Amino acid sequence: MRKTITNSQSLAQENIILISLAAFLFFFHLFANAFTSYGIFRDEFYYLACTRHLAWGYVDHPPLSIFLLVLNRWLLGDALFALRLLPALAMALTVVFTGLMVRQMKGGSLAILIACLAVVLAPIFLAMGTYYSMNSFDILLWSVAAYLLLRIIRRPKPVYWISLGVVMGLGLLNKIGFLWFGAGLFFALLLTPLRSQLLTPWPYLAGILAFAIFSPFILWNVQHDFAHVAFMQNAVAYKYNSLSRVDFVLGQLLLPNPAALPVWLAGLYFFFFHPAGKTYRPLGIVFLTAFLILLINGHSKPEYLSAAYPMVFAGGAVLLAQMGRKWRWVTYVIIAGLAFTLALTPLTVPLLPVRTYIAYADALGISAPNTEGKAMAELPQFYADMFGWEALAQHVSAVYQSLPEAERAHTLVYTQNYGEAGALEYYSKSYLLPQIISGHNNYWLWGYGDHEWQTLIVVGGDREDHLQSFEQVEEVAIHQAPYAMPYENNLPVFVCRKIKRSTEEIWQDTKKFI
């Protein structure tokens, strides 16, 4: 009876730690979104635009995150607070599944505390929980898949394999990078005692389920000339060509939190060398496979590996908790180091007023990171892309309303990128604007409808370039947004008239998948 009570108390303590940290992270993000956020992020405008064009695929991403956003908009609307609710929930659930992974490895309450703290305080996870994108769901789905893999390792059951197949399919339908988990699982099946499962039908059924769930996106690409493949090729060739393998490796020291380095390195040691951890080696193989794929690519963004960290945080926490029973100072140092990084939170969550943030970053000697080879201003791109959008809508609306009423009926607005187009569409409910078009990614596929281009309001670009398609090009306004990215500040707005070429010919030239 005494042992039963002790186990019950231990389980309750683990649950309190796990739920408390998950709830803290969730409400922390809700607080930031309600009271300190700078504004809607560039990509969020684009995601909202995608919800108005439901499909089984998009040029730059699979559709799951858009389906979820449609449901979110239907239930809560599209204000900033509502938009950020699901990412906050996804990251909180990631904390839960990290703790559950520790429990599967018999880590105990101290290990759960270390692993969950590592997730809560990881800068990349804090950032991904701050705005709506596919990334927060990617991190969560990797964690769920790793947890199911642990269940399979401990006691293979058909239900776990079937669940894993469903999760992997949803992961792929959310982000192509889930293929790396699949590759890691393949090698884990070959290189560990899990290979015995290959004599059963369940791994194959899991693969079939994953492929079936993912197949609508494959068919969409077939129907659209493999648009996503073209997008990825262009991104590697032009957008991320400045990134090197050194950048990728250094990113693994910074983004998961420098103070968490001992945790995830301990996780790798635990999986590959510690007697108690070798049973769970498949998780280590999944992590290393993803790491090597991204490293070999040569131009991978460091954050692409982020979704794989909860599993190594969990393994490392188990080992460090075991060490802490003998050397308590190890536990204290790890927890104190993780807690100390709370000071870095304003760098990943917009908690401070802008000028205060800039002074704070300068005091820490931290410059704005740049992963896309673009000119930077005072703010990092993550924050800069939250500024200037409503003012842009005001300026373009003023230009549109300055046109003669008869001319407005045959006027469209063209933008250089999906952020500008999505923002103008979002604010068109508040400011008078015509149809918004762009050649960037899925906006190009959505086209320009059956409108005749007698007049085109063009946001950005060069007058000389616009003169190739129009006889009259007049610069009528300059949009200023000092905290925005430099290419979104001092942005000229043109009114273009008397088209020289066919609209179809012009449209083909605007195509930009990147």
PAFI-53785 format. One record per residue (C-alpha): x, y, z. Coordinates in steps of 0.02 Angstrom, whole numbers. Example, Ala and Ser with C-alpha at 12.3 -4.5 7.8 and 13.67 -1.06 7.14 Angstrom:
<pts>
[[615,-225,390]]
[[684,-53,357]]
</pts>
This chain:
<pts>
[[0,0,0]]
[[141,118,45]]
[[222,93,-127]]
[[57,127,-215]]
[[37,290,-120]]
[[215,341,-159]]
[[192,307,-344]]
[[29,402,-342]]
[[111,552,-258]]
[[254,547,-382]]
[[134,543,-529]]
[[36,689,-457]]
[[197,788,-435]]
[[247,753,-615]]
[[76,808,-676]]
[[84,969,-576]]
[[254,1014,-650]]
[[203,969,-827]]
[[35,1056,-826]]
[[101,1209,-735]]
[[239,1240,-861]]
[[124,1209,-1009]]
[[-7,1327,-938]]
[[126,1458,-901]]
[[187,1456,-1080]]
[[10,1464,-1150]]
[[-45,1611,-1043]]
[[122,1698,-1067]]
[[91,1702,-1254]]
[[-89,1757,-1229]]
[[-29,1901,-1120]]
[[101,1954,-1248]]
[[-26,1949,-1389]]
[[-155,2046,-1290]]
[[-45,2183,-1218]]
[[127,2197,-1298]]
[[122,2133,-1477]]
[[185,2248,-1615]]
[[60,2194,-1746]]
[[15,2059,-1871]]
[[165,1975,-1951]]
[[191,1976,-2140]]
[[162,1789,-2162]]
[[3,1795,-2058]]
[[-78,1911,-2186]]
[[-34,1784,-2320]]
[[-103,1639,-2220]]
[[-266,1734,-2198]]
[[-271,1765,-2386]]
[[-248,1578,-2414]]
[[-403,1542,-2309]]
[[-503,1635,-2441]]
[[-436,1517,-2575]]
[[-450,1344,-2498]]
[[-354,1211,-2592]]
[[-257,1050,-2562]]
[[-95,1143,-2588]]
[[-6,1309,-2603]]
[[154,1359,-2690]]
[[252,1377,-2529]]
[[168,1259,-2406]]
[[47,1112,-2387]]
[[-130,1151,-2331]]
[[-154,1087,-2152]]
[[-112,1250,-2065]]
[[-233,1341,-2180]]
[[-374,1218,-2140]]
[[-343,1248,-1955]]
[[-343,1435,-1982]]
[[-510,1427,-2072]]
[[-584,1341,-1920]]
[[-500,1466,-1805]]
[[-571,1614,-1904]]
[[-744,1537,-1904]]
[[-741,1516,-1715]]
[[-644,1670,-1660]]
[[-621,1790,-1805]]
[[-459,1857,-1877]]
[[-403,1989,-1750]]
[[-224,1973,-1690]]
[[-267,1893,-1523]]
[[-376,1760,-1606]]
[[-245,1730,-1739]]
[[-111,1691,-1610]]
[[-215,1573,-1502]]
[[-175,1410,-1594]]
[[14,1436,-1599]]
[[14,1467,-1412]]
[[-89,1309,-1385]]
[[26,1208,-1500]]
[[180,1258,-1401]]
[[95,1221,-1235]]
[[49,1048,-1298]]
[[229,1024,-1352]]
[[278,1049,-1171]]
[[151,916,-1121]]
[[214,787,-1246]]
[[395,822,-1198]]
[[350,781,-1018]]
[[259,625,-1075]]
[[415,570,-1169]]
[[514,587,-1008]]
[[384,484,-918]]
[[397,346,-1048]]
[[584,341,-1013]]
[[550,331,-825]]
[[632,498,-793]]
[[534,561,-643]]
[[479,734,-590]]
[[652,814,-592]]
[[683,755,-771]]
[[512,821,-823]]
[[555,989,-746]]
[[720,1001,-840]]
[[650,944,-1008]]
[[495,1053,-1001]]
[[595,1204,-945]]
[[710,1177,-1094]]
[[559,1183,-1210]]
[[476,1331,-1124]]
[[634,1437,-1129]]
[[702,1389,-1301]]
[[711,1552,-1401]]
[[656,1468,-1562]]
[[504,1391,-1478]]
[[457,1556,-1397]]
[[468,1639,-1567]]
[[366,1505,-1656]]
[[229,1520,-1526]]
[[219,1707,-1555]]
[[138,1710,-1727]]
[[31,1599,-1838]]
[[124,1485,-1957]]
[[148,1302,-1997]]
[[301,1297,-1884]]
[[214,1285,-1715]]
[[111,1138,-1778]]
[[268,1058,-1851]]
[[353,1063,-1681]]
[[200,990,-1596]]
[[176,850,-1724]]
[[360,799,-1713]]
[[339,787,-1524]]
[[181,682,-1539]]
[[267,568,-1666]]
[[419,548,-1553]]
[[305,505,-1406]]
[[215,373,-1510]]
[[382,302,-1565]]
[[430,285,-1382]]
[[268,191,-1350]]
[[311,74,-1494]]
[[487,47,-1426]]
[[422,1,-1254]]
[[274,-104,-1308]]
[[234,-118,-1493]]
[[48,-115,-1525]]
[[-48,-93,-1688]]
[[-139,58,-1618]]
[[26,149,-1591]]
[[84,113,-1769]]
[[-82,169,-1841]]
[[-79,327,-1735]]
[[100,361,-1790]]
[[50,343,-1973]]
[[-91,468,-1950]]
[[23,592,-1861]]
[[157,576,-1994]]
[[28,604,-2130]]
[[-35,760,-2043]]
[[145,815,-2016]]
[[180,802,-2202]]
[[16,889,-2243]]
[[78,1030,-2132]]
[[261,1042,-2183]]
[[369,944,-2305]]
[[510,938,-2178]]
[[419,797,-2090]]
[[499,686,-2221]]
[[656,698,-2113]]
[[565,614,-1970]]
[[512,478,-2091]]
[[690,456,-2151]]
[[751,443,-1972]]
[[617,315,-1931]]
[[670,212,-2082]]
[[851,204,-2022]]
[[795,172,-1844]]
[[697,21,-1903]]
[[850,-45,-1995]]
[[982,-10,-1862]]
[[898,-55,-1697]]
[[800,-201,-1624]]
[[646,-115,-1694]]
[[688,-207,-1855]]
[[585,-351,-1786]]
[[433,-243,-1822]]
[[472,-257,-2008]]
[[408,-435,-1996]]
[[236,-369,-1950]]
[[116,-271,-2062]]
[[104,-121,-1947]]
[[252,-13,-2003]]
[[195,-34,-2183]]
[[16,11,-2138]]
[[81,166,-2049]]
[[176,215,-2206]]
[[24,187,-2316]]
[[-84,294,-2200]]
[[45,434,-2200]]
[[57,430,-2389]]
[[-133,427,-2410]]
[[-155,580,-2298]]
[[-14,671,-2387]]
[[-67,620,-2564]]
[[-188,766,-2597]]
[[-41,885,-2589]]
[[57,775,-2709]]
[[-89,775,-2831]]
[[-106,964,-2814]]
[[77,982,-2863]]
[[53,869,-3013]]
[[-92,978,-3069]]
[[10,1137,-3044]]
[[174,1089,-3128]]
[[257,1045,-2963]]
[[247,1224,-2901]]
[[311,1179,-2728]]
[[466,1096,-2800]]
[[502,1253,-2902]]
[[478,1358,-2745]]
[[602,1254,-2645]]
[[731,1257,-2784]]
[[719,1446,-2800]]
[[727,1470,-2611]]
[[889,1369,-2600]]
[[965,1453,-2754]]
[[920,1634,-2713]]
[[840,1661,-2542]]
[[954,1556,-2433]]
[[1109,1546,-2541]]
[[1207,1653,-2417]]
[[1183,1523,-2280]]
[[1324,1398,-2252]]
[[1347,1238,-2155]]
[[1439,1339,-2023]]
[[1286,1451,-2003]]
[[1177,1297,-1984]]
[[1288,1220,-1850]]
[[1308,1383,-1754]]
[[1121,1403,-1758]]
[[1104,1241,-1661]]
[[1203,1321,-1519]]
[[1093,1476,-1512]]
[[914,1441,-1565]]
[[874,1297,-1444]]
[[953,1405,-1307]]
[[1140,1407,-1268]]
[[1099,1357,-1088]]
[[1008,1203,-1155]]
[[1163,1139,-1246]]
[[1209,1021,-1102]]
[[1031,954,-1103]]
[[1019,902,-1284]]
[[1200,843,-1293]]
[[1163,736,-1141]]
[[1012,672,-1236]]
[[1119,613,-1381]]
[[1242,532,-1260]]
[[1097,449,-1169]]
[[1025,376,-1329]]
[[1188,313,-1403]]
[[1303,270,-1258]]
[[1213,257,-1091]]
[[1155,81,-1046]]
[[983,142,-990]]
[[960,248,-1146]]
[[1009,127,-1283]]
[[833,57,-1283]]
[[774,226,-1345]]
[[910,245,-1476]]
[[783,262,-1619]]
[[747,439,-1559]]
[[931,482,-1570]]
[[938,409,-1746]]
[[789,516,-1799]]
[[875,673,-1733]]
[[1044,634,-1814]]
[[962,589,-1980]]
[[871,756,-1986]]
[[1031,846,-1936]]
[[1134,762,-2072]]
[[1004,791,-2208]]
[[999,976,-2168]]
[[1188,988,-2152]]
[[1219,902,-2319]]
[[1096,1020,-2403]]
[[1221,1160,-2371]]
[[1097,1306,-2366]]
[[976,1253,-2229]]
[[906,1380,-2108]]
[[959,1333,-1931]]
[[779,1332,-1869]]
[[734,1189,-1986]]
[[799,1066,-1855]]
[[701,1145,-1712]]
[[557,1021,-1714]]
[[678,880,-1672]]
[[739,955,-1508]]
[[601,903,-1385]]
[[651,720,-1403]]
[[833,753,-1360]]
[[782,873,-1221]]
[[681,730,-1148]]
[[824,605,-1159]]
[[951,728,-1090]]
[[838,773,-945]]
[[824,589,-896]]
[[1014,571,-891]]
[[1043,737,-800]]
[[912,695,-670]]
[[1001,530,-638]]
[[1165,624,-617]]
[[1078,750,-504]]
[[1037,614,-379]]
[[1225,593,-351]]
[[1286,770,-388]]
[[1146,892,-347]]
[[1249,1039,-409]]
[[1226,973,-587]]
[[1038,994,-572]]
[[1052,1165,-493]]
[[1171,1228,-627]]
[[1063,1166,-771]]
[[901,1237,-701]]
[[984,1402,-653]]
[[1061,1417,-826]]
[[894,1388,-910]]
[[806,1511,-795]]
[[941,1642,-827]]
[[894,1644,-1011]]
[[729,1726,-964]]
[[828,1884,-992]]
[[834,1841,-1178]]
[[645,1825,-1193]]
[[618,2002,-1263]]
[[726,1951,-1410]]
[[598,1821,-1466]]
[[432,1885,-1397]]
[[383,2069,-1422]]
[[371,2118,-1239]]
[[460,2287,-1241]]
[[415,2452,-1326]]
[[513,2469,-1487]]
[[642,2597,-1431]]
[[666,2502,-1267]]
[[692,2340,-1364]]
[[822,2420,-1477]]
[[917,2490,-1327]]
[[904,2322,-1240]]
[[971,2225,-1389]]
[[1112,2351,-1409]]
[[1157,2334,-1225]]
[[1169,2145,-1246]]
[[1274,2169,-1403]]
[[1150,2072,-1508]]
[[1124,2124,-1689]]
[[973,2085,-1796]]
[[991,1908,-1868]]
[[983,1890,-2056]]
[[944,1721,-2136]]
[[877,1783,-2304]]
[[1017,1894,-2366]]
[[914,2055,-2352]]
[[965,2226,-2290]]
[[920,2249,-2106]]
[[865,2399,-2004]]
[[862,2423,-1815]]
[[739,2281,-1786]]
[[764,2098,-1833]]
[[657,2042,-1979]]
[[546,1942,-1861]]
[[491,2106,-1778]]
[[512,2224,-1925]]
[[384,2125,-2025]]
[[252,2172,-1896]]
[[261,2358,-1938]]
[[191,2475,-2069]]
[[51,2372,-2144]]
[[-103,2472,-2094]]
[[-15,2633,-2144]]
[[20,2555,-2315]]
[[-166,2517,-2335]]
[[-207,2698,-2289]]
[[-85,2766,-2418]]
[[-142,2652,-2559]]
[[-324,2686,-2518]]
[[-293,2873,-2527]]
[[-213,2851,-2698]]
[[-359,2746,-2757]]
[[-488,2870,-2696]]
[[-395,3013,-2781]]
[[-433,2936,-2951]]
[[-586,2990,-3050]]
[[-736,2884,-3003]]
[[-754,2815,-3180]]
[[-571,2760,-3181]]
[[-586,2669,-3015]]
[[-701,2538,-3092]]
[[-556,2476,-3201]]
[[-416,2493,-3073]]
[[-321,2357,-2981]]
[[-178,2363,-2856]]
[[-20,2263,-2890]]
[[108,2227,-2753]]
[[284,2156,-2757]]
[[258,2021,-2625]]
[[126,1922,-2531]]
[[151,2021,-2370]]
[[98,2183,-2452]]
[[-45,2099,-2545]]
[[-108,2007,-2392]]
[[-100,2163,-2284]]
[[-197,2266,-2410]]
[[-329,2130,-2423]]
[[-341,2119,-2234]]
[[-364,2306,-2212]]
[[-483,2323,-2359]]
[[-624,2298,-2232]]
[[-571,2464,-2155]]
[[-507,2562,-2305]]
[[-578,2576,-2479]]
[[-472,2471,-2597]]
[[-497,2381,-2764]]
[[-444,2201,-2801]]
[[-265,2164,-2746]]
[[-153,2058,-2857]]
[[29,2002,-2851]]
[[145,1884,-2941]]
[[220,1816,-2781]]
[[191,1631,-2742]]
[[8,1582,-2732]]
[[-52,1756,-2778]]
[[12,1719,-2952]]
[[-95,1562,-2961]]
[[-247,1658,-2900]]
[[-225,1773,-3048]]
[[-312,1937,-3087]]
[[-486,1878,-3133]]
[[-573,1947,-3285]]
[[-535,2130,-3250]]
[[-467,2244,-3385]]
[[-312,2338,-3333]]
[[-347,2514,-3386]]
[[-261,2579,-3230]]
[[-144,2489,-3111]]
[[-88,2556,-2943]]
[[83,2478,-2917]]
[[162,2468,-2745]]
[[352,2470,-2756]]
[[466,2428,-2901]]
[[554,2546,-3022]]
[[473,2671,-3138]]
[[583,2614,-3282]]
[[524,2434,-3262]]
[[342,2486,-3258]]
[[366,2588,-3417]]
[[397,2425,-3510]]
[[213,2384,-3487]]
[[129,2555,-3475]]
[[147,2717,-3571]]
[[111,2827,-3421]]
[[189,2792,-3251]]
[[168,2925,-3116]]
[[241,2914,-2942]]
[[104,2983,-2829]]
[[154,2935,-2651]]
[[293,2872,-2539]]
[[249,2750,-2402]]
[[360,2768,-2249]]
[[375,2639,-2111]]
[[537,2672,-2014]]
[[530,2512,-1909]]
[[488,2398,-2057]]
[[614,2306,-2164]]
[[712,2430,-2270]]
[[633,2367,-2432]]
[[461,2407,-2358]]
[[512,2583,-2304]]
[[510,2735,-2421]]
[[408,2628,-2539]]
[[350,2719,-2697]]
[[171,2702,-2755]]
[[139,2723,-2942]]
[[-15,2749,-3048]]
[[10,2662,-3215]]
[[-101,2697,-3367]]
[[-113,2651,-3552]]
[[-58,2471,-3556]]
[[67,2425,-3693]]
[[61,2236,-3686]]
[[-75,2107,-3658]]
[[-121,2074,-3477]]
[[-80,1890,-3499]]
[[95,1929,-3561]]
[[125,2047,-3416]]
[[57,1919,-3294]]
[[176,1783,-3353]]
[[321,1901,-3320]]
[[266,1934,-3141]]
[[278,1752,-3086]]
[[390,1738,-2934]]
[[396,1574,-2837]]
[[518,1606,-2694]]
</pts>
